[in-house]
Structure formats: structure tokens, C-alpha cells
Amino acid sequence: MQPTSTIWAKHALTPDGWQRDVRIDIDRSGIITSVKPGQAAEGEHTGVLLPAMPNLHSHAFQRAMAGMTETRGANATDSFWTWRRLMYRFLDCLTPQDVEAIAAFGQIEMLESGYTSVGEFHYLHHQPGGRQYDNCAEMSVSVIAAASQSGIGLTLLPVAYEQGGCDGRALSGGQQRFGNKLDHYTRLYQEASACIASDAVNANIGVAPHSLRAVSKTTLAELPTLAGGGPLHIHIAEQQAEVDELLSEYGQRPVAWLFDNHQVDETWCLIHATQMLPAETEQLARAGAVAGLCPITESNLGDGIFDGVRYQQAQGKFGIGTDSNIRIALSEELRTLEYSQRLKEHARAVYAEPDRSAGRVLYQQGLAGGAQALQRNTGKIAVGVQADLLSLDINSVNLLPVKDDGWIDAWLFAGDDRLVTDVYCCGRHVVKEGVHVNRQQIEATYRSTLSRLLKTL
């Protein structure tokens, strides 16, 4: 998959707005060297060209669980916590080879959907029972290897997870595969960093305390130093039970406690944040951190609805993630975000602005927030930026009656990701006519892996 040198787009969304007959030149390292409108057709031709989206939050192994947890639990009302118990049972079966196969398959689905990078919030570190592999970063190596297969850009976020709750209780059951005290986590992070530096292409690394419940106050205080200015991601205020636990043990709600005890800045990404008071929502916006929103998963788990209108009015930054990977669909993530706000606010076109449609605002904010959260040089069609691009099918009946912002609107609200015809990741043409170039091989391995896993459940 060698980088292409020239892409010509009939229509392209650039920082200067929509432009016609745009020639984009890309060097062999995958960086855009020239963007010129009004040019004669040359190179690979596309119809509607957009920057491709960063996926800021994924748990890759959960892709293999998709569709398996939609029955009701023992209680009359199912919940996130019932789902979590099923997830623990599933992950007890996984080997490093399984994780590589599952992650690679999920990543090609992401690329086909229009994502060109992924923040892998990776917390499955050890063998069943908690015994470490000889290489403490063995599972991280599997995720890195998957990205090498799929060609997706990777921001690896090894997860710090050391306790079963704010009271410091020991890990039990499936959680034992996650657990590391600070010294062990530091070694794991260093080993994974070395692997990325020596072997990985188009990859970087960050630090991810799982949640305020899962790390001690002492460990959380040390992790920003370990991150060294790199990405710092944390689950926050996802469920009301989490809020109640923090109130009981720490005397504050999660977001309030985090801001009172840490310098939350542009390097932070707060995942979900669905359970915030208005003042907390505005405080997060002012901090310049990114809210990591995963609307499909948040809907599936019944997390709640992010306070999007208030956050938007406060000029907050957000990005989009696939989280549980129950459905990898970029257009549906953004559609679900907008529609949830319409239902909450009893209004239409909630994210629209006078000069930009709802779809364009959602899309461009997702680009900027995702690039910031993953610290990747991506998210726009401009000189000096990595060539992460996608093309929409200009001949689709969905795009026929519209133009400019309407192309994005038609994709997000009237169509689906079948409108994504081609995807370029760091200049490499990884999706052609809607299909990943290595799909056949990667899917075959995934099918074999999943068939074997299902026999063990």
C-alpha cells in the first residue's frame, strides 16, 4: 500500500470552504504538499473529498461481542452493570492472537466507515487470573500488530486499572486481567512505547487511567507526568452509579472532583461525561479538554444524553468514538448525537449555524476534537497535514438533490456509510470502492477466531 502522489477531487472541503477541481499532492511520507483548486483532472479521481475522521475511543476486543448482549439480565431492568458481567465472561477466553484478529477486523470496518485513526483504550493486559505475560506489554503488541495489518493510524492508550472501586477494594474475576500497580503500569507503558518507536508505522501513545473508580488518588496524580504532555484519556461520569459512588467516597461528583484535584487542559480527553451538572458542562468547555462522545454505545448501554447544546454554546470541543464497537458506523454516530439533542431540546438542526449546516458542524468539530485528543496531525485538507481522506459517492441518489454542506447532511441523515467509496490513510489507498484492500484475509482470520471462541463460551 504505497502512498499515492496525486488525488484530484471534483469537490473538496478545505479550511477555505468548498472548492472545485482540487488537486492534492502527497509525498511518500503521507503528508499533503499542495492543495490547488481549479486544476485539470490528474491522478486518482474522486467526487466529494473530505478529511477522514479520527476515532478517539475504542475497546477493540468488544467487537466480537456485538449482538450477544441484547437479552435482559436476571433483574427486571437490565443495565450497564449487567452488560459488564457478560463482558468479563467473554474476555476470560481471549489470547493475544485472538485480540490481534479481532482488532484487525474492527479496524478495517472503521476504515471502511471513514475513520483513519483510532484511540485504542486498551485495558486487557494479562492472562486469566491476572498472571503477567513474559512481555508485560504482550497484549499491546497484539493491538500494534493489528494496526500494521489494517493500515489504520493508532494512538495506543494503555489503561491503568488497579482497584475495584473508590474504596480501594481488590480486583476480582475478569478485572484481574486489567490490573497493574503504578510501577507495573509504568513498565508496561515503557515497553509499549518502545515497540511503537521501533516497529509501528503511523502510531503514537498516551496514558489512560480507566476511571476515578479504578485508580487510586496517588496513582492518578502521577499519570500526567508519565504522559509527558501526550494524550491523557479517562472515563468520567458515564453512569449514575459512578456518580453516587464518588459522592459517597470522595464527597464530590466525578467531574467536579477531577477539576478540583487536577490541572485538566488540552491534553485531556474525558470520555462520555453523560452525567454532568450544567456548571460542570461549562467548566469542561472552558478547560479546552475534549469530550469523547460515543453516541451509539451510550445509547446501547443506556448511559444518558450528553448536554450537547449547553456544551456547544460554551464552545466546548468534542470528538467521536466507537467504544464498544457494537456497530461501527461513522455516519450513525454523528446522526445519533444530533438526534439525541433534538429529542432532548425539542428542536431541529440543533448543531447548525447560520453559515454551516448541522452535518458540517458535527463533522468538522468531530475532526478537530479527535485530532486534538489523539494528538494527530490530521483533520483537514491542508498543506503539511497528514493525508487522511475519504471520498463520498457523488453518483449516489442520496447526493443527487444537494450540494456543498448538503453532501455531508445527506450522508449523515439520509444515507449511511455505504456512501464512502475510498479512504486514504496517511496517503495510502486502503479502501477502494467501499472495501478494504485486505478485507478477505483479515475477515477470514476473524471468522475462524470467532467460531473457536463461541465454542468456549
N, C-alpha and C positions, 0 to 999 in steps of 0.2 A: 504494500500500500504506500507507494511513493507520493510525496506531495505534488499536487498539480501546480502549474505555473500561472495559468490564467483562467479566470471564470468571467463569463460575460452574462449579465443579467438584464432582461428587458425592463425590470423594475427592481429597485433595491432600496431598503430602508437604511439610511445613513444618519449620522449625527445632524446633518443639514436637512433631514426630512426625506421624503420620497424623491428618488431620482430615476431617470430613464436611461436605458442603453449604457449601463455601467460596466466598465472593465475593472476587474480586481486582479492585481498581480500579487503572487505569493512566492516567497523564497523557499528554499529547501528546508529551512527550519520551521516552516509553517506560519511565518509572520507576514502580514499584509504589507506590501511595499508601495502599492499605488492604488488609489481609488479615483477613477476618472469617469464622469458621466458624459453622455453624448458621443460615445465611441462606436465605431463599426464593430459588428459581431466578430468575435475571435475567441478561440479557446473553447472551453466547455460551456454550453448554453444552458441557462436556466430562465424560468419565468418570473417568479416573485422570490427574491432572495432576502432572507432575514438573518440577523445574528442568531446563533443557536443558544439554547438555554442551559445554564448550569443547574444541576440537581443537587441542592445543598444538603439533603438529608436522606440517607438510605440505610436500611438494615438488610443487606443482600440476601442472607440465608432465609429470610421470611418469605421470599418469592416462592419457595417450594411449598409453603403452607396455603397459598392463595386458594380460596374456595373451600377450605377444610374446616373453618371455624364459624360457620353461619348457623349452626344449631344452637338452641338455647341450653344453658347450663342447668345445674341442679336447682338453682333458685328461679323463682317466677320471673324475675327481671335479670336478664343477662347483663354483663358489664365488662369493662376493660379488664378487670381483675380475673374474671372467668377466662377470658381470651388468653391472658398471660399464663395461666396454669397450663393450658393446652400448648402454648408456645414452648414452655420449659420441657414438656414431654417430647416434643418434636426435636428440639436441639440436642437432647441426650444422645441421639443417633449419629450425629454428624461428625465426619472425619475431615481433615484438611483437604483431601481430594474432593469430597462432597461439596465443601464450601467453594472451592475453585470452580467446580462445574456449575453450581447454582448461580454464583456471582457472575460468571461469564455470560450465562444465558440472560440473566436480568439486565446486564449491561447492554447486550445487543438490542434488547427490547427498548431500553432507554434511548439508544442511538436512533433506532427506527422511529421513535416518538418525537425526536427533535432535541434531546439532551445530548450535550457533547462532553460533559464532565460530571463527576459525581463525588459528593462528600460522603464517604463510607464511614458511618458512625459505628465502629466495629468493636463489639464487646465480647465476642466469643473467642476466648484466648486459650483455654486449657482443655485437657482431656476430661471425660466424665469423672465426676468426683473431685475435680479441682487439681489433679496432678499435672504439673507443668510438662510440656514437651521439652526435649533436649534443647531445641532452639525455642526460647520463650516467645519469640515472635513468629512461630510456625504458622499460625492462622493468618496473621497479617501478610506473610509471604504468599499465602494462597490467594488473598484478595489482590495483591500486586500482580501475581501471575495471571489472574483472570483479566485484569485490565490490559495486560500485554496481549492477550488473545483477542479481546474485543476491540482494542484501539481507543477506548474511552479515556479521557483525561481523569486522573484520580487525585483526589485530596483525601488521603488516609487519615482518619480520626480515631486512633486507638482510644478505647474508653477506659477511664479509671472507675473502678467499681469495687468497693471494699467492705460494705456493710449492708445489712438487710433493712435498715430503716434509720431514721434520725436518732433513735435511742442507742445506736451502735451495735445492735444485735448481729450475731454471726450469720454469714450466708448459709443457705441450706438448699438442698435439692439442685435444680438446674442452675441456680445462681453461682454455684461453686465453680462453674466453668468460666465465669466472668472475673473472679476476684483477684485483686492484687493490692498489697500494701504499697505505700509510696515508693519504697526502694525497688521492689519488683517491677512496679509500673514504669519507673524511670529507666530501668534496664530494658524493658520491652520497647519503650519508646525509642531508645537509642539504637536498638537492634533494627527496628523497623525503619528508622531514619537512614541507617547505613545501607540497608537494602535498597531503598528508594534512590539514594545518592549513587549507588554503584550499578544498579540493574534496571531501574524503571525509566520509562520514557514518558514525558508529559505528566509528571506526578509531583506532588508536594505532600507535606504532612502537617497536622495540627494536633491539638490536645482536646480531649473531650471528657470532662467529669460527667458521669452519666446523669446525675441529678443531685439536688441537695439532700435527698434521702439516702443516696448510695455512696457518698463520700463524706468523710469527717470534715469538720471545720478546719482542722490543721492541714489536711491534705489539700483541700480546696485553696487554701492560702498559698500553697507552694506551686500550684499548677501554672499560673500565669508566668512565673519565672521560667519554668521548664518550656513553656510555649515560645518564649523569647520573641514575642511580637507576632508569632504565627497565629493561625486560626484557633479560636477557643470557643467550643460549642458545648451547650448544656441543655438538657431537657428541663423545662421550667413550667410550673403551673398548668400542667396538662389536665389533671383530674381534680375534682373537688376533694377527694380523699387525700390527695397530696397536700392541698391547702390546709385541710384540717389537721394533718399530722404535723406540719410546720408550725401551725398556731399552737398546738399542744406542747411541742418540744422546744421550739425556739421563741415562741411568743409573738411571731410575726408571720405574715403571709410570705410566700416564696419570693416574689419579685421585690417586695419591699425589703426583705432581709438581705437579698443579694446586693441591692444598691446601697444599703447602709453599711455593708461589710466589705465591698469590693469596688474597685475602680472599673466600672463597666464602660467600655469605649468601643471604637470602631472595629476592634479585633474580635469582639464577642458576637456570637450568634445564639439567640435564645429561642429554642425550638418549642413550638406550639403556643405557649403563652395564652391559652384559651381562657384561663381563669384569672383575669386581671380586673381590678377596680379601675375606674376612669383615671384617677390620678397616676396609677401605675402605668397605664397605657401611654399617657402623655410623657411620663418620666422616661420610659423606654425609647420613645421617639426622640426626645431631646438628647439622649446619650449618644446617638449616632450608631448604635449597635443595630444588627439586623434581626428582625423577627423571622424565624424559619417556619413557614406555614406549610402544612401538609394536608390540604383540604379533603382529599379522598380518604386518607387514613383517619383523620379526625372525625369525619362523618361515619366511617365504618365502625369506629370504636366508641362513638357517642361522646367524644371529648367535650364538645361545645363549639360555639361560634366565636371566632376571633373578633375583637372590637375594631373592625376594619375601618369604618367611617371615621371614628374619633382618631384613630392612628394616622389615617390619611390626612386629616385636617391638621394634625400636628407635624406633618411632613416626615412621618416615620418611614424607615426603609424595611422592605421585606423581600424575601426570596422564596422559592418553591422547592419542596422536596417530595419524594415518593415514599419515604418512611417504610411502611410495612410491605410495600410493593404488591399489595393485593391487586392493584390494577395500575399498570404503568402507562399513563396517558397524559401527556403534557397539556393538550387542549382541555381535557376534563378537569385537571387540577385547577386551571385558571377559571374555567366556567363554574366549577363548584364554589370557588372563592367568591366570585361576583354574585352568583345566585344566592348563596347563604346570606350575603349582605342585603340583597333585595328583600329576602324573606324577613330578615331582622328589622330592616328600616322601612318596609312597606313602600319601596321606591324602585325605580328602574334606572339602568345605566349609572349605577352608584359611583363607579370609578371614573366616569367620563369627565373630561374637562372641555372648556369652550373650543379649544383647538386640537383636541385629541380624543378619539373615541374610547369607550370603555376597554375594548380589547387591546388597543395600542398602549394605553396607560398600564394596564395589568402586565402586558408583555414586557414593556421597557423597564418597569420597576422590578419585575422578576429578574431580568437580565442584570441590572445594576446591583441589586441586593445579593444575588447569587454570586456574582463576580467578587464582590466585597467579602462576603462570608467565607468563600473558598480561597481568597487571595490569588485569583487567577486573572491573567491579562486577556480578558475576553469580554464579550457582551456588546460589542458594536463593530460596525464595518468601517474601520478607520486605519490609517497608516500606523504601523508599529504595534498593532493589536494582533493577537493570535487569530488565525483564520478558522474560527468555529462558526459554521454557517449552515443554514438549511434552506431548501427550496420548496415552495408550495406549487401544486399543480395548477397552473394558470388556466388550463383547459377544463377544469372541473366545473360542473354545472353550479356548484355552490359559489364559485368565484365569478361566475358569468355576469350577474347583475350589479357587481360592486367594483370599487377601485380604491387604491390607496389604503387608508385605515380599514376600509371595508373588507379588504382581503383578510386581515387579521381577525376582524369580527366574524366573518363568515366561517373561518377555520374554527374559532373557539366556540361559537354559539350555534352555527348551523351545520358544521361538518364534524370531522374528527381527524385523528392523526393519519388516516389513510391519504390525506391531502399532502403529507410530507413525502416528497419524491426522492430527494437527495440530501445527504448530510455529509459535511466536511468537518473533520476533527483535526485541528492543528494542520490544516491543509490537505489532509488525507481523505480521499473519497471513500468513506466507509459504508455508506448506504446508497444504493443505486436502485432507482425505480421502486423505492419503498422497502427494499430488502437488504439486510446487512450482508456484506460480501462474504462473511464466514458463517452465515447462519446455519447452513446444512451440517457442518461439522460440529459446531457448538451445540446446536439443538439435539443432535444425536447423542452426544455425551450426557447432556442434561436429562434426556428421556431415560437413558439407561440408569443414571444415578437415582432419579426419582422413582423408577419402578422398583429398584432394590430397597430404597428407603421405606416405601409404602409397605413392604413385606415385614418390616421390623416394628411398625407402629402397633 
